[in-house]
Amino acid sequence: MVSSNNQWRWDVFAHLLPMNIVMTLASYPPPNREPNEDQLFWKLSMNGEFTIKSAYFSLMNSCDNRTHLKHLWRVVWRWRGLERIRSFLWLVVHNRAMTNEIRYKRHMSGSPNCHCGSGDIETILHVLRDCKWVREVWLKILNPCDTNGFFAVDLHIWLLSNLSSIVNTKEG
């Protein structure tokens, strides 16, 4: 798959693969035929070289995620309600609630899809918000001005925004 001058031989295999795989391969250098020593490669920079700047941005991004999750945990444990609901929220935040997606991964189900007939994979967010039956209920409850933001965010942000408003309402 690699020529003698160490270039990909696209004519040999590109037609056998989907275009997205070919494009991904094009971003990698071909394997070197010469037995060289291993080299260090810093995956957080474009050229593979370590820089303080790339390490700083990596650290700041991971801190933002940890801070975000830490705040979500605080909101979950401040939520005043039945302990079983708080335990369910813990399962949701950890992506451990038993959905068809998880059952399928554990070989407990024949399909990861939702049973509503949409063909969507039954993730936790799908069960709580995106399933067509659940979505109809949310649309009846929500203010029409709030629907775009409500259905557009990921699970943790969605939980945080909704639980924060409930916790703040009860504390105030």
KAQUI-V447125 format. One record per helix or strand of 2 or more residues. SS is the DSSP state (A for helix, B for strand). FROM is the first residue (numbers start at 1). TO is the last residue. If there is no record, write none. Layout:
{{SS | FROM | TO} {SS | FROM | TO}}
//
This chain:
{{A | 10 | 16} {A | 19 | 26} {A | 52 | 78} {A | 83 | 93} {A | 100 | 105} {A | 124 | 130} {A | 132 | 141} {A | 144 | 150} {A | 155 | 171}}
//
